[in-house]
Amino acid sequence: MNNHKTKFKSTRKKLLSYIVGILCACFVANAQKYKIDLSQVAYPEIATDFKMGNPGKKGKEIKVNSLYMTEGGSPVLPVMGEFHFSRYDHRYWEETLLKMKASGIDIVSSYVFWIYHEEIEGQMDWTGNNDIRKFVELCKTIGLKLHLRVGPYINAECRNGGLPDWLMKKKYIKKRYNDPLYLEYVRNWYRAIYNQIEGFLYKEDGPIMGIQLENEYVRKGHVVPHLLELKKIAIEEGFDVPLYTMTHWMASDYPKKDIIPYAGYYIETPWSGGYGELPVGNFEFFSYNRLSDNIGTDLIQLEGDVQSLNSKEVESPYFTCEVGLGTPTFYHRRPIVPKEMAGENINLRLGCGVNLMGYYMYSGGSHKIGRKTTLQSSTSRVSYDYQAPLGEFGTLGAVMGETKKLNYFMNDFGVELAPMVAYLPTSNGNTDNLQWAVRAKDNQAFLFCSNYLYKRTRPDYKGVQFQVALKSESLQIPRKPITVEDGAYFTWPINLDMEDVRLAYATVQPISKLSNDKNKMWVFFQDDGVPAEYFFKKDNIKSIHAVKGAVKKEKNGYFISGLRPGTDCVIEIEQTNGTFIKILTLTADQSDKVWKLNNKNEAYFVLSESGVFMDKDEIIAFSESNDQKLLIYPESTSFSDKKDGVFSVIEHKGESEKLPVEIITYRPMEKAYWIQATNTTGKSVITKDFEYASISKVAEASIRFSTSNDVTVLINDQAINTVKKGNYWMADLSSIPWKQHNTITITSSNPGLKCIAEIEAFLENGDRLIWNTDNTWETVTTDGETSVQLLGSQNENGLPQFKWGKEDKLAYYELKIPENIQNMDKELRLNISFTGDRADAFLGSKLFSDYLFDGTPWVIGINRFKEYMAGNPFIIRIKAFESTTPKIYFEKYVDTSQVDRAQLLQAKIKPEYRFQISLY
């Protein structure tokens, strides 16, 4: 009996083994092996003979070669974020720079807008938001490098691309050419900038490590001579810096070795025209195409089924200055970018070999309003939020989570990544294939994969395994085939050194590492439905333990699988030298909440939905929720006794602020009074003299009025044509010759004329001027001029009322903001929802904010304007589209059924809540 049982078990075991073998064979047969063989590929020759300026002091020298940048002789992969100081309230510069630093930025780039500083010829302004010296000093104090983009032409959605109107009007000067007179004006501009920043160059221990000359310059035959001339002038005026750069996106030459070309990549491009879906760009795939400048087959080296750049032909490192994370809103195109777009764009750029990641924009801002004109081009007149990682008024943008974790990756692994060459399988040429790339040097590498297309779908790729042959070994990743789902993109490490231990590979993405004396931890995250697995080589490992996973000791190392990512998903390794390291694997959702803060010689990881930055020895948390939670590592009882995995938990609940906003709906002529001519016989004549004294021209003007009798209306003795609008009349006054002294005359053949009227004018600088009928208007009688009789306002004494008709496409509101905000020292953001085309906000006569409808709330940081609110009415003007189907691009999910109606739906103040955690 026992023998029979034993025999039966043996037979069953063989049968099961046979079946499993067949199934595995079928499974492997269906697996897709993605292979790249780098075993025989030679490392490129690297050129170092670049004609740059003073690299800085010994031990901190910034230099470039044809592949990457070095600092103090060590490779780096800098992360650069665009922040326009002159488009931001200078009182908040420091905080914005601290937020940028906390999110992984180490270089700030900023345009210097000539038209902002010298709108009127000879009147230079370097004060307030234009105070570049104060901004440079802050960058130095905070520890951020600065890359100035000095123009003279800059684009930046600025009027004339930043060139002043007075210069543009000099028709005899050929702008953006080597016209001697133009170059003298440029020299004066460069000199004016240098006089402000003198003493803050990198060689002087200052932050200014580079300058960009011109922008998007593509005039055939002129690029090299013009850029070299600008560089010569800049150097002669004092700009002796480690890097001289230019943007270089079009099919043009550039001054090789003299100026470093920077590329730009925007997946959403509202300036491209049209209001339909954008075509798929070739840079949404792994390729060596540097935007629209087709790099050319002569620069690509083929070795087997592998592409790389031919080092003998490539004469500049692959640097960027305009990787788009968000997008501006143009009038005809109003996209809303998904947060994944940021992560995918960065992932693609790294996989293609980018070695300086420059973002545009990193912090949104507001267009300056000039004395003569508003200074925008194509976008809103004021708002320049750009859907950036940091919003126009200091909020965290939707893309911040995706962006900062990749910033930390470049910060902490740039020394390994920068010298690695990007290798692309030739199979990427067929974009229907799964897109992937490897950056490698010798036996170390990072594998990049992309299966994401902006606003389009891709197939799920099943049975995927990658086979990567390096100099002396070949790896198959992962152990079992996986599915790479639509929308997936990731970066996996290969032979990553972690202290004395080598991680052969992992199917999780590295975020950052912390190497304090007693706490050494690497943080990864699992994403896109791929199971997390690690394989560590056996060398220098004494013991290894996984808190939430299985460790399998093998001949060549340790295989860890079955992990359940989270705050307690820790692999702890004791090295043979007796030291310990930890590896934390987070979920994808948790990875978006990671912050890495550095204070003196200590580093901290923080997990929080709140924004976080370091100010001196305090961690500052900020959120529009008054209930905040921070997880901090290394854990400490000085923070909290409460734990969540390896983190200390700190919770804070502030007192909720209630700040109601009263909305007052304005009718046509809301602030005007009914007045009456006092004559009892003969015709009636009512007049008003009004002053228009401004260096800004009238852009748009109108009159709205109602009278008791038929009338003739004249402006400066010029009769105007009027149009009936419901129960009132209006006329367009935009084309009349406005003078410093103007007179309106309303005449009736009947005595005792009653009328109500408002004259509204909008100036080119955004000012709104309005003259309402009141007791300062005059009437002409047989006895001479006298004051009119004041009858009252609408609905007073039974007087007629007016309302906006649908055909008016206009609505006006006054917002009453609680007076106690004057005593509040905190961020207060007004969130406005409206329907229509566009909305403008005025304090008194001054335009201070605006928004193009795109289905998202309009946000105004009202605390930044509170000193102007006292005594000035807060007016919202909304203009609607003519129909519900305007030729405007909106996202498909945006409700446009009411955009032909101008209406304010909601106005709500959201206070920002903060708390501080002292580290000492």
SEPAVO-404531 format. One record per residue (C-alpha): residue number from 1; z, x, y. Coordinates in steps of 0.1 Angstrom, whole numbers, always signed. Each point is the difference from the previous one (the first is absolute). Example, Ala and Ser with C-alpha at 12.3 -4.5 7.8 and 13.67 -1.06 7.14 Angstrom:
 pos    up  east north
   1   +78  +123   -45
   2    -7   +14   +34
This chain:
 pos    up  east north
   1    +0    +0    +0
   2   +10   +27   +24
   3   -31   +20   -10
   4   -22   -30    +7
   5   +15    -5   +34
   6    -5   +37    +9
   7   -36    -1   -12
   8    -7   -32   +20
   9   +15   +15   +32
  10   -21   +31    -4
  11   -32   -21    -5
  12    +8   -22   +30
  13    +7   +31   +21
  14   -34   +15    -9
  15   -18   -33    +7
  16   +16    -4   +35
  17    -7   +36    +8
  18   -37    -5   -10
  19    -2   -32   +22
  20   +16   +17   +30
  21   -23   +29    -4
  22   -31   -22    +0
  23   +13   -19   +31
  24    +8   +32   +18
  25   -34   +14    -8
  26   -16   -32   +14
  27   +22    +2   +31
  28    -9   +37    +6
  29   -36    -8    -6
  30    +1   -25   +29
  31   +19   +24   +22
  32   -19   +14   +30
  33    +5   +37    +4
  34    -4   +12   +35
  35    -6   +37    -2
  36    -1   +28   +24
  37    -3   +37   -10
  38   +13   +24   +26
  39    +7   +29   -25
  40   -30   +20   +12
  41    -2   -10   +36
  42    +6   +29   +24
  43   +25    -4   +29
  44   -20    +1   +33
  45    -3   +28   +24
  46   +21    -8   +30
  47   -11   +11   +35
  48   +26   +10   +26
  49   -21   +12   +29
  50    +6   -30   +23
  51    +0    +6   +38
  52   +32   -19    +9
  53   +26    +8   +26
  54   +35   +16    -2
  55   +15   -12   -34
  56   +36    +1   +12
  57   +30   +23    -6
  58    +5   +20   -32
  59   +12   -21   -29
  60   -13   -32   +16
  61   -37    +8    +4
  62   -24   -29    -3
  63   -33   +12   -15
  64   -30   -17   -17
  65   -24   +11   -27
  66   -30   -18   -14
  67   +23   -20   -23
  68   +34    -6   +15
  69   +25    +7   +27
  70   +29   +24    -3
  71   +33    +2   +19
  72   +19   +32    -2
  73   -24   +11   -27
  74    +7   -30   -23
  75   -25   -28    -7
  76    +8   -33   +16
  77   -17   -34    +0
  78   +10   -14   +35
  79    +4   -37    +7
  80   -11    -9   +35
  81    +5   -34   +17
  82   -16   -12   +32
  83   +23   -12   +27
  84   -13    -6   +35
  85   +30    +8   +23
  86   -18   -15   +31
  87    -5   -33   -19
  88   +37    -3    -7
  89   +32    -7   +20
  90   +14   +35    +6
  91   +35   -13    -4
  92    -8    -5   -37
  93   -19   +33    -7
  94   +29   +18   -15
  95    +8   -28   -25
  96   -36    -4   -10
  97    -3   +38    -7
  98   +32    -2   -21
  99   -15   -29   -20
 100   -32   +20    -5
 101   +20   +30   -12
 102   +21   -21   -23
 103   -31   -14   -16
 104   -15   +35    -8
 105   -20    +9   +31
 106    +2   +37    +9
 107   -28    +1   +27
 108    -5   -25   +28
 109   -35    -3   +14
 110    -6   -17   +33
 111   -29    -5   +23
 112    +3    +9   +37
 113   -18   -28   +19
 114   -17   +14   +31
 115    -4   -35   +14
 116   +37    -7    -4
 117   +10   +31   +19
 118   -27    -1   +27
 119   -12   -35    +4
 120    -7    +7   +36
 121   -16   +33    +8
 122   +25   +26   +12
 123   +30   -21    -7
 124   +15   +15   -32
 125   +29   -19   -16
 126   +23   +18   -25
 127   +30   -23    +4
 128   +16   -27   -22
 129   -22    -7   -31
 130   -24   +28   +12
 131   +27   +26    +0
 132   -15   +23   -26
 133   +25   +28    +6
 134   +29   -22    -9
 135   -19   -11   -31
 136    -7   +36   -11
 137   +37    +9    +6
 138   +10   -29   -23
 139   -23   +12   -27
 140   +15   +34    +1
 141   +36   -13    +0
 142    -7   -23   -29
 143   -18   +27   -20
 144   -35   -14    -1
 145   -32   +20    +7
 146   -25   -14   +24
 147   -38    -1    -1
 148   -14   -10   +34
 149   -34   -17    +2
 150   -10   +10   +35
 151   -35   -15    +2
 152   -14    -3   +26
 153   -17   -28   -19
 154   +23   -16   -26
 155   -12   -35    -9
 156   +33   -15   -13
 157   -12   -35    +9
 158    +5   +11   +37
 159   -21    -8   +30
 160   -29   +25    +3
 161   +15   +18   -30
 162   +27   +13   +24
 163   -23   +13   +27
 164   +10   -13   +34
 165   -21   -26   +18
 166    -4   +23   +30
 167   -15   +27   -22
 168   -23   -25   -17
 169   -13   -11   +34
 170   -12   +35    +9
 171   -35    -7   -12
 172   -12   +35    +8
 173   +23   +15   -25
 174   -11    +1   -37
 175   +32    -9   -19
 176    +9   +16   -34
 177   -26   +27    +5
 178    +1   +36   +12
 179    -7   -12   +35
 180   +17   +27   +22
 181   +15   -27   +23
 182   +13   -21   -29
 183   +15   +31   -15
 184   +19    +8   +32
 185   +15   -35    +0
 186   +10    +6   -37
 187   +15   +33   +10
 188   +21   -17   +26
 189   +11   -26   -26
 190   +10   +27   -25
 191   +18   +20   +27
 192   +20   -31   +10
 193   +11    -6   -36
 194    +9   +37    -5
 195   +21    +0   +32
 196   +21   -28   -15
 197    +5   +16   -35
 198    +2   +36    +9
 199   +27   +18   -20
 200    -2   -23   -30
 201   -28   +16   -19
 202    +7    +9   -37
 203    +0   +37    +8
 204   +28    -8   +25
 205   +21   -18   -26
 206   -14   -32   +13
 207   -14   -29   -21
 208   -36    +2   +11
 209   -19   +14   -29
 210   -35   -13    +6
 211   -24   -17   +24
 212   -29   -22    -7
 213   -31    +4   +22
 214   -22   -30    +8
 215    -3   -28   -26
 216   -27   -14   -22
 217   -26   +22   +17
 218   -34    -2   -18
 219   -27    +8   +26
 220   -26   +19   -21
 221    -4   +35   +12
 222   +30    -1   +23
 223   +29    -1   -23
 224    +5   +37    -6
 225    -7   +12   +36
 226   +21   -28   +16
 227   +30    +4   -23
 228    +0   +37    +4
 229    -1    -3   +38
 230   +29   -24    -1
 231   +20   +24   -22
 232    -8   +29   +24
 233   +13   -21   +30
 234   +31   -11   -19
 235    +9   +36    -9
 236    -7   +13   +35
 237   +24   -27   +13
 238   +28   +11   -23
 239    -4   -19   -33
 240    +7   +28   -24
 241    +8   -19   -32
 242    -3    +4   -38
 243   -26   -27    -4
 244   -30   -11   +20
 245   -14   -32   -15
 246   -26   -28    +4
 247    -8   -33   -17
 248   -31    +3   -21
 249   -13   -31   -16
 250   -37    -3    +6
 251   -29   +20   -13
 252    +3   +30   +24
 253    +8   +36    +0
 254   +32   +15   +13
 255   +12   +34   +12
 256    +9   +15   -34
 257   +31   +22    -1
 258    +6    -6   +38
 259   +11   -36    -3
 260   +15   -19   -29
 261   -18   -33    -7
 262   +23   -30    -8
 263   -13   -30   -19
 264    +9   -37    +2
 265    +1   -28   -25
 266    +4   -37    +8
 267    -5   -25   -28
 268    +2   -28   +26
 269   -24    +7   +29
 270    +0   -28   +26
 271   -22   +20   +23
 272   -28    -1   -25
 273   -13   -34   +13
 274    -5   -33   -17
 275   +25   -25   -12
 276    -7    -1   -37
 277   +15   +20   -29
 278    -5   +37    +4
 279   -22   +18   -26
 280   +18   +23   -24
 281    +2   +35   +15
 282    -9   +30   -21
 283   +34   +16   +10
 284   +18   -27   -19
 285    -8   +21   -30
 286    +7   +36    -9
 287   -27   +21   +16
 288    -6   +30   +23
 289   -14   -22   +27
 290   +18    +7   +32
 291    -4   -35   +15
 292   -36    -6   +12
 293    -8   +37    +1
 294   -17    +3   -34
 295   +13   +34   -11
 296   -33   +10   -18
 297    -7   +12   -35
 298    -1   +36   +12
 299   +38    -2    +5
 300    +7   -14   -34
 301    +4   +23   -30
 302    -6   -14   -35
 303   +16   +15   -30
 304    -7   -21   -31
 305   +11   -35    +7
 306   +22   +11   +29
 307    -6    +0   +37
 308   +17   +22   +25
 309    -7   +13   +35
 310   -20   +32    +1
 311   +25   +24   +17
 312   -29   +22   +12
 313   -14   -28   +20
 314   +31   -19   +11
 315   +13   +17   +32
 316   +29   -22   +10
 317   +31   -15   -16
 318    -1   -38    -7
 319   +22   -13   +28
 320    +2   -35   +13
 321   +12   -15   +33
 322    -9   -37    -5
 323    +9   -14   -33
 324    +3   -37    +7
 325   +31   -17   -13
 326    -3   -31   +20
 327   -27   -12   +24
 328    -5   -11   +36
 329    -9   -35    +8
 330   -34    -3   +17
 331   -11   -32   +16
 332   -26    -8   -25
 333   +18   +13   -31
 334   +37    -7    -7
 335    +9   +13   -34
 336   +35    +2   -15
 337    +4   +31   -22
 338   +19    -3   -33
 339   +27   +26    -5
 340   -18   +14   -31
 341   -29   +11   +22
 342   +22   +28   +15
 343   +11   +14   -34
 344   -35    -1   -14
 345   -16   +17   +30
 346   +26   +28    -2
 347    -4    +3   -38
 348   -38    +3    +3
 349    +2   +26   +27
 350   +24   +22   -19
 351   -21    -3   -31
 352   -31   +11   +19
 353   +18   +31   +13
 354   +14    -9   +34
 355   +26   +27   +11
 356   +11   -14   +33
 357    +7   -37    +0
 358    -4   -14   +35
 359    +7   -37    +6
 360   -14   -22   +28
 361   +20   -18   +12
 362   +35    +7   -13
 363   +18   -18   +28
 364   -16   -28   +19
 365    +2    -4   +37
 366   -12   -18   +30
 367   -30    +8   +22
 368   +10   +11   +35
 369    -9   -25   +27
 370   -17   +18   +28
 371    +2    -6   +38
 372   -37    -9    +1
 373    -8   -13   -35
 374   +15    -5   -34
 375    -8   +31   -20
 376   -10   -13   -35
 377   -33    +0   -18
 378    -9   -27   -26
 379   +36    -8    -9
 380   +27   -22   +16
 381    +6   +10   +36
 382   +35   +11    -7
 383   +10    -1   -37
 384    -9   +30   -21
 385   +23    -6   -29
 386   -26   +12   -25
 387   +19   -15   -29
 388   +15   +36    -2
 389   +30   +11   -21
 390   +20    -3   +33
 391    -8   -30   +20
 392    -6    -4   +37
 393   +36    -8    +6
 394   +17   +22   -26
 395    -2   -23   -31
 396    -9   +13   -35
 397   -36    -9    -7
 398   -11   -14   -34
 399   -15   +33   -10
 400   +31   +22    +7
 401   +13    -3   -36
 402   -32   +12   -16
 403    -5   +27   +26
 404   +34   +18    +2
 405    +4    +5   -37
 406   -34   +18    +0
 407   +11   +19   +31
 408   +31   +13   -19
 409   -22   +10   -29
 410   -21   +21   +24
 411   +31   +14   +17
 412   +16   +11   -32
 413   -29    +9   -23
 414   -25   +13   +26
 415    +8   +36    -9
 416   -14    -7   -35
 417   -27   -25   +10
 418   -16   +18   +30
 419   -14   +30   -20
 420   -14   -24   -27
 421   -37    -6    +1
 422   -13   -36    -4
 423   -22    -4   -31
 424   -19   -32    -6
 425   -16   -11   -32
 426   -37    -6    +4
 427    +6   -35   -15
 428   +14   -10   +34
 429   -36    -1   +12
 430    -3   -33   -17
 431   +25   -21   +19
 432    +2   -25   -27
 433   +19   +26   -20
 434   +38    +5    +3
 435    +5   +23   +29
 436   +22   +31    -4
 437    +4   +35   +11
 438   +21   +31    -7
 439   +13   +26   +25
 440    +9   +32   -19
 441    +7   +36    +3
 442    +4   +20   -32
 443   +22   -21   -24
 444   +15   -23   +27
 445   -16   -32   +12
 446    +3   -35   +13
 447   -21   -28   -15
 448   -11   -28   +24
 449   -14   -33   -11
 450   -14   -30   +20
 451   -10   -34   -11
 452    +3   -18   +33
 453   -26   -14   +24
 454    +8   -15   +33
 455    -3   -38    -2
 456   -19    +2   -33
 457    +8    +1   -37
 458    -5   +27   -25
 459    +0    -4   -38
 460   +31    +9   -20
 461    -7   +32   -19
 462   +15    -2   -35
 463    +8   +27   -25
 464    +1   +27   +27
 465   +12   +36    -8
 466    -6   +31   +22
 467    -8   +33   -16
 468    +5   +29   +24
 469    -9   +36   -11
 470   +16   +26   +23
 471    -1   +38    -2
 472   +19    +5   -31
 473    +9   -35   -14
 474   -13   -35    -3
 475   +20   -31    +4
 476    -6   -36   -10
 477   +17   -25   +23
 478   +15   -24    -9
 479    +8    +1   -37
 480   -13   -35    -7
 481   -29   -16   +18
 482    +8   -21   +30
 483   -16   -27   +21
 484    -7   +10   +36
 485    +1   -34   +17
 486   -20   -12   +30
 487   +17   +12   +31
 488   +17   +29   -16
 489    +2   +35   +15
 490   +23   +28    -8
 491    +8   +37    +0
 492   +14   +18   -31
 493   +13   +36    -1
 494   -11   +25   -26
 495   +21   +32    -6
 496   +23    -6   +29
 497   +28   +25    +3
 498   +34   -15    +5
 499   +24   +29    +5
 500    -4   +20   -32
 501   -13   -30   -20
 502   -36    -9    -3
 503   -11   -37    -1
 504   -32    +2   -21
 505   -10   -35   +12
 506   +13   -34   +10
 507   -16   -34    +4
 508   +21    -7   +30
 509    -6    +9   +36
 510   +21   +26   +18
 511   +15   -10   +33
 512   +24   +28   +11
 513   +26   +25   -10
 514   +34    +9   +12
 515   +13   +36    -5
 516   +35    +0   +15
 517   +23   +26   -14
 518   +18   -23   -24
 519   -25   -29    -2
 520   -35    +7   -12
 521   -20   -32    -7
 522   -37    -9    -3
 523   -10   -36    +7
 524   -30   -16   -16
 525   -12   -36    -4
 526   -17   -21   -26
 527   -29   -20   +13
 528   -30   -21    -9
 529   +11   -11   -35
 530    -2   +35   -16
 531   +31    +7   -22
 532   +20   +30   +13
 533    +0   +31   -22
 534   +10   +36    +6
 535    -7   +31   -21
 536   +20   +31    +8
 537    -8   +34   -15
 538   +29   +14   -20
 539    +5   +32   +20
 540   +33    +4   +19
 541   +14   -34   -11
 542   +34    +1   -16
 543    +4   -38    -3
 544   -17   -31   +12
 545   +13   -36    +3
 546   -17   -32   +11
 547   +23   -28   +11
 548   -26   -28    -5
 549   -25   +14   -23
 550    -6   +18   -33
 551    -2   +38    -2
 552   -20   +15   -29
 553    +3   +37    -7
 554   -33   +15   -11
 555   -13   +34    -9
 556   -11    +8   +35
 557   +24   -20   +21
 558   +15   -34    +7
 559   -18   -33    +1
 560   +17   -28   +19
 561   -12   -36    -1
 562   +13   -36    +0
 563   +14    +4   +35
 564   +12   -29   +20
 565    -4   +11   +36
 566   +27    -7   +25
 567   +28   +16   +20
 568   +17   +12   -32
 569   -31   +11   -19
 570   +10   +37    +0
 571   -11   +29   -22
 572   +25   +28    +2
 573    -9   +35   -10
 574   +23   +29    -5
 575   -19   +32    +4
 576    +8   +31   -20
 577   +15   +16   +31
 578   +27   -27    +1
 579   -14   -20   +29
 580    -9   -37    -1
 581   -29   -19   +14
 582    -6   -38    +1
 583   -32   -20    -1
 584    +2   -35   +13
 585   -27   -26    -8
 586    -2   -30   +23
 587   -19   -32    -1
 588   -31    -4   +22
 589   +19   -24   +22
 590   +29   +24    +4
 591   -24   +28    +8
 592   -11   -18   +32
 593   +36    +0   +12
 594    +6   +38    -4
 595    +9   +20   +31
 596    +7   +37    +0
 597   +22   +13   +28
 598    +9   +36    +8
 599   +30   +10   +20
 600    +7   +37    +5
 601    -2   +15   -35
 602    +6   -32   -19
 603   -25   -26   -11
 604    +6   -37    -9
 605   -19   -27   -18
 606    +5   -35   +13
 607   -13   -32   -16
 608    -2   -29   +24
 609   -21   -28   +13
 610   +13   +10   +35
 611   -16   +26   +21
 612   +19   +33    -1
 613    +1   +31   +22
 614   +23   +29    +7
 615   +15    +5   +34
 616   +22   +31    +2
 617   +26    -4   -27
 618    -5   -38    -5
 619   -23   -20   -22
 620   -12   -30   +21
 621   -11   -31   -19
 622   -20   -27   +19
 623   -13   -34   -11
 624    -6   -35   +13
 625   +23   -12   -27
 626   +37    +2    +8
 627    +8    +5   -37
 628   -10   +35   -10
 629    +5   +22   -30
 630    -5   +37    -5
 631    +1   +21   -31
 632    +7   +36    +7
 633    -3   +31   -22
 634   +19   +23    -5
 635   +27   -26    -5
 636   +33    +6   +18
 637   +32   -19    +2
 638    -1    +7   +37
 639   -29   -24    +1
 640   +13   -26   -25
 641   +17    -5   -33
 642   -26   -24   -11
 643   -29   +14   -21
 644   -35   -10   -10
 645   -12   +24   -26
 646    +1   +35   +16
 647    +4   -14   +35
 648   +29   -10   +22
 649    -3   -35   +14
 650    +7    -7   +36
 651    -3   -36   +12
 652    +2   -13   +35
 653    -1   -35   +14
 654    -1    -4   +38
 655    +7   -30   +21
 656   -31   -21    +3
 657   -14    -4   +35
 658   -14   -34   +10
 659   -24    +3   +29
 660   -19   -33    +5
 661   -32    +0   +20
 662    -8   -31   +21
 663   -37    -8    +1
 664   -13   -18   +31
 665   -35   -14    -3
 666   -21    +3   +32
 667   -25   -26   +11
 668   -29    +8   +22
 669   +13    +7   +35
 670   +36    +0   -14
 671   +15   +18   +30
 672   -22   -16   +26
 673   +11   -29   +23
 674   -18   -30   +12
 675    -6    +4   +37
 676   -15   -23   +27
 677   -19    +6   +31
 678   +19   -15   +29
 679   -29   -14   +20
 680    -3   -38    +1
 681   -35    -2   +14
 682   -32   +20    -6
 683    -7   +24   -27
 684   +26   +21   -19
 685    -1   +38    -1
 686   +26   +19   -21
 687    -1   +38    +1
 688   +18   +30   -14
 689    -4   +37    +9
 690   +10   +23   -28
 691    +0   +38    -2
 692   -16   +19   -27
 693   +10   +37    +5
 694    -6   +20   -31
 695   -20   +30   -11
 696    -8   -20   -32
 697   -30   -24    +1
 698    +1   -36   -10
 699   -13    -4   -35
 700    +5   -38    -4
 701   +11   -28   +23
 702    +0   -38    +2
 703   +14   -29   +19
 704   +14   -32   -15
 705    +6   -30   +23
 706    +3   -37    +4
 707    -4   -21   +31
 708    +4   -35   +12
 709   -36    -1   +14
 710   -33   +18    -5
 711    +2   +35   +15
 712   -20   +31    +7
 713   +16   +33    -9
 714    -9   +33   +17
 715   +12   +35    -6
 716    -7   +23   +29
 717   -24   -26   +14
 718   -19    +0   -33
 719    -3   -34   -17
 720    +9    +0   -37
 721   -13   -21   -28
 722   +27   -20   -18
 723    +2   -15   -35
 724   +21   -30   -11
 725   +27    +8   -26
 726   +17   -32   -11
 727   +18   -13   +31
 728    -3   +32   +20
 729   -28   +23   +12
 730    -6   +37    -4
 731   -23   +27   +12
 732    -8   +36   -10
 733    +7   +24   +29
 734    -7   +32   -19
 735   -33    +7   +18
 736   +11    -7   +36
 737    +3   +30   +23
 738   +38    +6    +1
 739   +13   +16   +32
 740   +33   +13   +11
 741    +4   -32   +21
 742   -12   -33   -17
 743    +0   -36   +11
 744    -3   -31   -21
 745   -10   -32   +17
 746    +1   -35   -15
 747   -17   -27   +21
 748    -2   -37    -3
 749   -17   -26   +22
 750   +31   -22    -2
 751   +34    +5   +17
 752   +33    +8   -18
 753   -16   +19   -28
 754   +24    +6   -29
 755    -6   +30   -23
 756   +15   +23   -25
 757   -15   +34   -10
 758    +5   +34   -15
 759   -22   +30    +5
 760    +3   +26   -28
 761   -15   +35    +0
 762    +2   +26   -27
 763    -6   +36   +12
 764   -17   +28   -20
 765   +35   +16    -4
 766   +13   -31   -17
 767   +20   -14   +30
 768    +1   -38    +3
 769    +1   -13   +35
 770    +6   -37    +7
 771    +1   -21   +32
 772   +14   -35    -4
 773    -1   -28   +26
 774   +33    -2   +18
 775   +13    -4   +35
 776   -16   +32   +12
 777   -34   -15    -2
 778   -13   -14   +33
 779   -19   -30   +13
 780   -22    -2   +30
 781    +6   -30   +24
 782   -13    -9   +34
 783   +31   +17   +14
 784    -6   +33   -19
 785   +14   +14   -32
 786   +32   -13   -15
 787   +17    +2   -33
 788   -10   -25   -27
 789   +24   -26   -12
 790   +16    +9   -33
 791    -1   -29   -24
 792   +15   +14   -32
 793    -9   +14   -34
 794   -18   -17   -29
 795   +19   -30   -12
 796   +23    +1   +30
 797    -1   -31   +22
 798   -24   -15   -25
 799   -27   +26    +8
 800   -28    +6   -25
 801    +4   +24   -30
 802   -26   +22   -16
 803    -5   +15   -34
 804   -22   +25   -17
 805   -30   -15   -18
 806   -13   +14   -33
 807   -30   +12   +19
 808   +22   +21   +23
 809    +8   +24   -29
 810   +31   +10   +20
 811   +38    -3    -2
 812   +28   +14   +21
 813   +37    +3    -8
 814   +31   +14   +16
 815   +26   +16   -23
 816   +36    -1   +10
 817   +17   +31   -15
 818   +39    -1    -2
 819   +15   +19   +29
 820   +25   +18   -21
 821   -28   +23   -14
 822    +5   +20   +33
 823   +33   +12   -15
 824   -13    +8   -34
 825    -8   +36    -9
 826   -21    -7   -31
 827   -35    -7   -10
 828    -9   -36    +5
 829   -34   -11   -12
 830   -16   -32    +9
 831   -22   -14   -28
 832   -26   -25   +12
 833   -23   -22   -22
 834   -30   -16   +17
 835   -34   -13    -7
 836   -31    +7   +20
 837   -20   +31    +8
 838   +23   +23   +21
 839   +32    -1   +19
 840   +13   +18   +30
 841   +36    +5   +12
 842    +9    +4   +36
 843   +32    +8   +18
 844    -6   -15   +34
 845   -35   +12    +9
 846    +0   +30   -24
 847   -17    +0   -34
 848   +23   +18   -24
 849   -11   -10   -35
 850   -28   -18   -18
 851   -12    -8   -35
 852   -32   -10   -18
 853    +7   -28   -25
 854    -3   +12   -36
 855   +25   -22   -17
 856   +30   +24    +3
 857   +28    -3   +25
 858    -3   +15   +34
 859   +30   +23    +6
 860   +13   +11   +34
 861   +29   +24    +4
 862   +15   -20   +29
 863   +30   +23    +4
 864   -24   +26   +13
 865   -10   -23   +29
 866   +34   -17    +8
 867    +3   +17   +34
 868   -32   -18   +10
 869   +11   -34   -13
 870   +26    -7   +27
 871   -17   -23   +25
 872   -34    +2   -16
 873   -12   -30   -21
 874   -11    +9   -35
 875   -34   -16    -3
 876   -22    -3   -32
 877   -37    -8    +5
 878   -19   -10   -32
 879   -38    -3    -1
 880   -17   -17   -30
 881   -33    +4   -17
 882   -28   -25    +6
 883    +0   -10   -36
 884   +19    +5   -33
 885   -29   +22   -13
 886    -2   +29   +26
 887   -21   +30    -9
 888   +32   +20    -6
 889   +12   +17   -32
 890   +33   -14   -13
 891   +16    +6   -33
 892    -9   -28   -24
 893   +35   -13    -3
 894    +5    -4   +38
 895    +0   -36   +11
 896   -26    -3   +27
 897    -1   -38    +0
 898   +18    -2   +34
 899   -15   +30   +18
 900   -19   -23   +24
 901   +33   -12   +13
 902   +22   +21   +23
 903   +36    -6   -10
 904   +32   +19    -3
 905   +17    -9   -33
 906   +32   +20    +0
 907   +19   +27   +20
 908   +30   +16   -16
 909   +20   +30    +9
 910    +9   +23   -29
 911   +27   +25    +8
 912    +1   +34   -17
 913   +33    +8   -18
 914   +12   +36    -4
 915   +28   +19   -16
 916    +9   +36    -2
 917   +13   +21   -28
 918   +17   +33   +10
 919    -7   +29   -24
 920   +31   +19   +11
